[in-house]
Amino acid sequence: MQNVNPDLNRFERIGKPEAIYAEGKSLEELREIVEIYLKAEKPVIVTRLNKEQAELMKKMGLKVNEKGRIAVKGKLVENSGTVVIITAGTSDVSVAEEAAETAEFLGLKVYKFYDVGIAGIHRVGKAVEFIKSNEVDSAIVIAGMEGALPSVVAALIDLPVIAVPTSVGYGVNLGGLTTLFSMLQSCPAGVAVMNIDNGFGAAVFAYLISRVKSKRDKNHC
């Protein structure tokens, strides 16, 4: 098929994975691309699966996370670092699970604190205390509505915060644009903002933070 040309060596070349983005692909196209990875014995990650595509991935031997609409086989790295993933609400968990599977694919140890948004702000305390008490490299904070949670977390911890706006919210949310703009206006410094619903991108960024930290720590030994 002429439209299929996967970048099998992207990770070796630039340290970032190629994800197979499933939306818009036929089952035939998706099967062909994944088979190329499997025949080359390369780890593979597939994002934004629909139900039919997810069933195909299961049949091809991939691990499917239905909530995150993501499938993986293998890992690119082992023990690359640690990330905490925090969501404002359970409606944000699908994006969080995409981030979590991607992070684990990249060798990160993942700790999850879901449904701790600012409507019940006391709930975020457990996540903050965990971060302060453990070796954590970064935090991915995922929220919809007005998107205030990343700013709150960034004001309480001394780590990079990766904010992910979601398309969760009532009409004025505008499919996540309101949340995105709110996060871009974050008052606490140290907040990097991903695109709407981009859990994959957030996890890759978290991995790069951990990788740089690991290199620095080794150089100081």
Contacts in CASP RR format, 6 or more apart in sequence:
PFRMAT RR
TARGET T0000
AUTHOR 0000-0000-0000
METHOD contacts of the structure
MODEL  1
MQNVNPDLNRFERIGKPEAIYAEGKSLEELREIVEIYLKAEKPVIVTRLN
KEQAELMKKMGLKVNEKGRIAVKGKLVENSGTVVIITAGTSDVSVAEEAA
ETAEFLGLKVYKFYDVGIAGIHRVGKAVEFIKSNEVDSAIVIAGMEGALP
SVVAALIDLPVIAVPTSVGYGVNLGGLTTLFSMLQSCPAGVAVMNIDNGF
GAAVFAYLISRVKSKRDKNHC
1 28 0 8 1.000
1 29 0 8 1.000
1 32 0 8 1.000
3 29 0 8 1.000
4 29 0 8 1.000
4 32 0 8 1.000
4 33 0 8 1.000
4 36 0 8 1.000
6 18 0 8 1.000
6 20 0 8 1.000
6 33 0 8 1.000
6 36 0 8 1.000
6 37 0 8 1.000
7 18 0 8 1.000
8 18 0 8 1.000
8 36 0 8 1.000
8 37 0 8 1.000
8 40 0 8 1.000
8 42 0 8 1.000
10 16 0 8 1.000
10 17 0 8 1.000
10 18 0 8 1.000
11 17 0 8 1.000
11 18 0 8 1.000
11 76 0 8 1.000
15 211 0 8 1.000
16 204 0 8 1.000
16 208 0 8 1.000
17 43 0 8 1.000
17 45 0 8 1.000
17 76 0 8 1.000
17 102 0 8 1.000
17 105 0 8 1.000
17 106 0 8 1.000
17 204 0 8 1.000
19 45 0 8 1.000
19 46 0 8 1.000
19 47 0 8 1.000
19 102 0 8 1.000
19 200 0 8 1.000
20 30 0 8 1.000
20 33 0 8 1.000
20 34 0 8 1.000
20 37 0 8 1.000
20 44 0 8 1.000
20 45 0 8 1.000
20 46 0 8 1.000
20 47 0 8 1.000
21 47 0 8 1.000
21 48 0 8 1.000
22 30 0 8 1.000
22 46 0 8 1.000
22 47 0 8 1.000
22 48 0 8 1.000
22 49 0 8 1.000
22 50 0 8 1.000
22 53 0 8 1.000
22 69 0 8 1.000
23 48 0 8 1.000
23 50 0 8 1.000
25 33 0 8 1.000
25 53 0 8 1.000
27 52 0 8 1.000
27 53 0 8 1.000
27 56 0 8 1.000
30 46 0 8 1.000
30 53 0 8 1.000
30 56 0 8 1.000
30 57 0 8 1.000
31 56 0 8 1.000
31 60 0 8 1.000
34 44 0 8 1.000
34 46 0 8 1.000
34 57 0 8 1.000
34 60 0 8 1.000
34 62 0 8 1.000
35 60 0 8 1.000
37 43 0 8 1.000
37 44 0 8 1.000
37 73 0 8 1.000
38 44 0 8 1.000
38 60 0 8 1.000
38 73 0 8 1.000
43 72 0 8 1.000
43 73 0 8 1.000
43 74 0 8 1.000
43 75 0 8 1.000
43 76 0 8 1.000
43 105 0 8 1.000
44 62 0 8 1.000
44 72 0 8 1.000
44 73 0 8 1.000
44 74 0 8 1.000
45 70 0 8 1.000
45 71 0 8 1.000
45 72 0 8 1.000
45 101 0 8 1.000
45 102 0 8 1.000
45 105 0 8 1.000
46 53 0 8 1.000
46 57 0 8 1.000
46 62 0 8 1.000
46 70 0 8 1.000
46 71 0 8 1.000
46 72 0 8 1.000
47 69 0 8 1.000
47 70 0 8 1.000
47 98 0 8 1.000
47 102 0 8 1.000
47 200 0 8 1.000
48 69 0 8 1.000
48 70 0 8 1.000
49 57 0 8 1.000
49 64 0 8 1.000
49 69 0 8 1.000
49 70 0 8 1.000
49 71 0 8 1.000
50 69 0 8 1.000
54 64 0 8 1.000
54 66 0 8 1.000
54 69 0 8 1.000
54 71 0 8 1.000
57 64 0 8 1.000
57 71 0 8 1.000
58 64 0 8 1.000
58 71 0 8 1.000
61 73 0 8 1.000
62 71 0 8 1.000
62 72 0 8 1.000
62 73 0 8 1.000
63 71 0 8 1.000
63 72 0 8 1.000
63 73 0 8 1.000
64 70 0 8 1.000
64 71 0 8 1.000
65 71 0 8 1.000
65 72 0 8 1.000
65 97 0 8 1.000
65 98 0 8 1.000
65 100 0 8 1.000
65 101 0 8 1.000
67 93 0 8 1.000
67 94 0 8 1.000
67 97 0 8 1.000
68 93 0 8 1.000
68 94 0 8 1.000
68 95 0 8 1.000
68 97 0 8 1.000
68 98 0 8 1.000
68 101 0 8 1.000
69 94 0 8 1.000
69 98 0 8 1.000
70 97 0 8 1.000
70 98 0 8 1.000
70 101 0 8 1.000
70 102 0 8 1.000
70 200 0 8 1.000
72 101 0 8 1.000
72 104 0 8 1.000
72 105 0 8 1.000
74 105 0 8 1.000
75 104 0 8 1.000
75 105 0 8 1.000
75 106 0 8 1.000
75 107 0 8 1.000
76 105 0 8 1.000
76 106 0 8 1.000
76 107 0 8 1.000
77 106 0 8 1.000
77 107 0 8 1.000
77 207 0 8 1.000
78 107 0 8 1.000
79 107 0 8 1.000
79 109 0 8 1.000
80 106 0 8 1.000
80 107 0 8 1.000
80 108 0 8 1.000
80 207 0 8 1.000
80 210 0 8 1.000
80 211 0 8 1.000
80 214 0 8 1.000
81 107 0 8 1.000
81 108 0 8 1.000
81 109 0 8 1.000
81 137 0 8 1.000
81 210 0 8 1.000
81 213 0 8 1.000
81 214 0 8 1.000
82 108 0 8 1.000
82 109 0 8 1.000
82 110 0 8 1.000
82 111 0 8 1.000
82 134 0 8 1.000
82 135 0 8 1.000
82 136 0 8 1.000
82 137 0 8 1.000
82 210 0 8 1.000
83 103 0 8 1.000
83 108 0 8 1.000
83 109 0 8 1.000
83 110 0 8 1.000
83 111 0 8 1.000
83 136 0 8 1.000
83 137 0 8 1.000
83 138 0 8 1.000
83 139 0 8 1.000
83 140 0 8 1.000
83 203 0 8 1.000
83 206 0 8 1.000
83 207 0 8 1.000
83 210 0 8 1.000
84 110 0 8 1.000
84 111 0 8 1.000
84 112 0 8 1.000
84 113 0 8 1.000
84 127 0 8 1.000
84 130 0 8 1.000
84 131 0 8 1.000
84 136 0 8 1.000
84 138 0 8 1.000
84 139 0 8 1.000
84 140 0 8 1.000
85 96 0 8 1.000
85 99 0 8 1.000
85 100 0 8 1.000
85 103 0 8 1.000
85 110 0 8 1.000
85 111 0 8 1.000
85 112 0 8 1.000
85 113 0 8 1.000
85 139 0 8 1.000
85 140 0 8 1.000
85 142 0 8 1.000
86 112 0 8 1.000
86 113 0 8 1.000
86 114 0 8 1.000
86 116 0 8 1.000
86 124 0 8 1.000
86 127 0 8 1.000
86 139 0 8 1.000
86 140 0 8 1.000
86 141 0 8 1.000
86 142 0 8 1.000
86 149 0 8 1.000
86 153 0 8 1.000
87 93 0 8 1.000
87 95 0 8 1.000
87 96 0 8 1.000
87 113 0 8 1.000
87 114 0 8 1.000
87 115 0 8 1.000
87 116 0 8 1.000
87 117 0 8 1.000
87 141 0 8 1.000
87 142 0 8 1.000
87 143 0 8 1.000
88 115 0 8 1.000
88 116 0 8 1.000
88 117 0 8 1.000
88 118 0 8 1.000
88 142 0 8 1.000
88 143 0 8 1.000
88 144 0 8 1.000
88 145 0 8 1.000
88 147 0 8 1.000
88 149 0 8 1.000
89 114 0 8 1.000
89 115 0 8 1.000
89 116 0 8 1.000
89 117 0 8 1.000
89 143 0 8 1.000
89 168 0 8 1.000
90 114 0 8 1.000
90 115 0 8 1.000
91 144 0 8 1.000
91 166 0 8 1.000
91 168 0 8 1.000
91 169 0 8 1.000
92 114 0 8 1.000
92 142 0 8 1.000
92 143 0 8 1.000
92 144 0 8 1.000
92 166 0 8 1.000
92 168 0 8 1.000
93 114 0 8 1.000
93 115 0 8 1.000
95 142 0 8 1.000
95 164 0 8 1.000
95 166 0 8 1.000
95 197 0 8 1.000
95 198 0 8 1.000
95 199 0 8 1.000
96 112 0 8 1.000
96 114 0 8 1.000
96 140 0 8 1.000
96 142 0 8 1.000
96 199 0 8 1.000
98 199 0 8 1.000
98 200 0 8 1.000
98 203 0 8 1.000
99 140 0 8 1.000
99 142 0 8 1.000
99 164 0 8 1.000
99 199 0 8 1.000
99 200 0 8 1.000
99 201 0 8 1.000
99 202 0 8 1.000
99 203 0 8 1.000
99 206 0 8 1.000
100 110 0 8 1.000
100 112 0 8 1.000
100 203 0 8 1.000
102 199 0 8 1.000
102 200 0 8 1.000
102 201 0 8 1.000
102 203 0 8 1.000
102 204 0 8 1.000
103 110 0 8 1.000
103 140 0 8 1.000
103 203 0 8 1.000
103 206 0 8 1.000
103 207 0 8 1.000
104 110 0 8 1.000
105 203 0 8 1.000
106 203 0 8 1.000
106 204 0 8 1.000
106 207 0 8 1.000
107 207 0 8 1.000
108 203 0 8 1.000
108 206 0 8 1.000
108 207 0 8 1.000
108 210 0 8 1.000
111 130 0 8 1.000
111 134 0 8 1.000
111 136 0 8 1.000
113 124 0 8 1.000
113 126 0 8 1.000
113 127 0 8 1.000
113 130 0 8 1.000
115 123 0 8 1.000
116 123 0 8 1.000
116 124 0 8 1.000
116 125 0 8 1.000
116 126 0 8 1.000
116 127 0 8 1.000
116 149 0 8 1.000
117 123 0 8 1.000
117 124 0 8 1.000
117 143 0 8 1.000
117 149 0 8 1.000
118 124 0 8 1.000
118 148 0 8 1.000
118 149 0 8 1.000
118 152 0 8 1.000
121 152 0 8 1.000
124 149 0 8 1.000
124 152 0 8 1.000
124 153 0 8 1.000
124 156 0 8 1.000
127 139 0 8 1.000
127 153 0 8 1.000
128 153 0 8 1.000
128 156 0 8 1.000
128 157 0 8 1.000
130 136 0 8 1.000
131 139 0 8 1.000
131 157 0 8 1.000
131 159 0 8 1.000
132 157 0 8 1.000
136 159 0 8 1.000
137 159 0 8 1.000
137 160 0 8 1.000
137 206 0 8 1.000
137 209 0 8 1.000
137 210 0 8 1.000
137 213 0 8 1.000
138 159 0 8 1.000
138 160 0 8 1.000
138 161 0 8 1.000
138 162 0 8 1.000
138 205 0 8 1.000
138 206 0 8 1.000
138 209 0 8 1.000
138 210 0 8 1.000
139 153 0 8 1.000
139 157 0 8 1.000
139 159 0 8 1.000
139 160 0 8 1.000
139 161 0 8 1.000
139 162 0 8 1.000
140 162 0 8 1.000
140 164 0 8 1.000
140 199 0 8 1.000
140 202 0 8 1.000
140 203 0 8 1.000
140 206 0 8 1.000
141 149 0 8 1.000
141 150 0 8 1.000
141 153 0 8 1.000
141 154 0 8 1.000
141 161 0 8 1.000
141 162 0 8 1.000
141 163 0 8 1.000
141 164 0 8 1.000
142 149 0 8 1.000
142 163 0 8 1.000
142 164 0 8 1.000
142 166 0 8 1.000
142 199 0 8 1.000
142 202 0 8 1.000
143 149 0 8 1.000
143 150 0 8 1.000
143 163 0 8 1.000
143 164 0 8 1.000
143 165 0 8 1.000
143 166 0 8 1.000
143 179 0 8 1.000
143 183 0 8 1.000
144 165 0 8 1.000
144 166 0 8 1.000
144 167 0 8 1.000
144 168 0 8 1.000
144 169 0 8 1.000
144 173 0 8 1.000
144 176 0 8 1.000
144 179 0 8 1.000
145 168 0 8 1.000
145 169 0 8 1.000
145 170 0 8 1.000
145 173 0 8 1.000
145 179 0 8 1.000
146 178 0 8 1.000
146 179 0 8 1.000
146 182 0 8 1.000
147 163 0 8 1.000
147 165 0 8 1.000
147 179 0 8 1.000
147 182 0 8 1.000
147 183 0 8 1.000
148 182 0 8 1.000
150 161 0 8 1.000
150 163 0 8 1.000
150 183 0 8 1.000
150 186 0 8 1.000
150 191 0 8 1.000
150 193 0 8 1.000
151 183 0 8 1.000
151 186 0 8 1.000
151 187 0 8 1.000
151 188 0 8 1.000
151 191 0 8 1.000
153 161 0 8 1.000
154 161 0 8 1.000
154 186 0 8 1.000
154 188 0 8 1.000
154 189 0 8 1.000
154 190 0 8 1.000
154 191 0 8 1.000
155 187 0 8 1.000
155 188 0 8 1.000
160 190 0 8 1.000
160 192 0 8 1.000
160 209 0 8 1.000
161 188 0 8 1.000
161 190 0 8 1.000
161 191 0 8 1.000
161 192 0 8 1.000
162 191 0 8 1.000
162 192 0 8 1.000
162 194 0 8 1.000
162 202 0 8 1.000
162 205 0 8 1.000
162 206 0 8 1.000
163 183 0 8 1.000
163 186 0 8 1.000
163 191 0 8 1.000
163 192 0 8 1.000
163 193 0 8 1.000
163 194 0 8 1.000
164 193 0 8 1.000
164 194 0 8 1.000
164 197 0 8 1.000
164 198 0 8 1.000
164 199 0 8 1.000
164 202 0 8 1.000
165 176 0 8 1.000
165 179 0 8 1.000
165 180 0 8 1.000
165 182 0 8 1.000
165 183 0 8 1.000
165 193 0 8 1.000
165 194 0 8 1.000
165 195 0 8 1.000
165 196 0 8 1.000
165 197 0 8 1.000
166 176 0 8 1.000
166 179 0 8 1.000
166 196 0 8 1.000
166 197 0 8 1.000
167 173 0 8 1.000
167 175 0 8 1.000
167 176 0 8 1.000
167 179 0 8 1.000
167 196 0 8 1.000
167 197 0 8 1.000
168 176 0 8 1.000
168 179 0 8 1.000
169 175 0 8 1.000
169 176 0 8 1.000
169 179 0 8 1.000
172 178 0 8 1.000
173 179 0 8 1.000
175 196 0 8 1.000
176 196 0 8 1.000
177 196 0 8 1.000
179 196 0 8 1.000
180 193 0 8 1.000
180 195 0 8 1.000
180 196 0 8 1.000
183 191 0 8 1.000
183 193 0 8 1.000
184 193 0 8 1.000
186 193 0 8 1.000
192 205 0 8 1.000
194 201 0 8 1.000
194 202 0 8 1.000
194 205 0 8 1.000
195 201 0 8 1.000
END
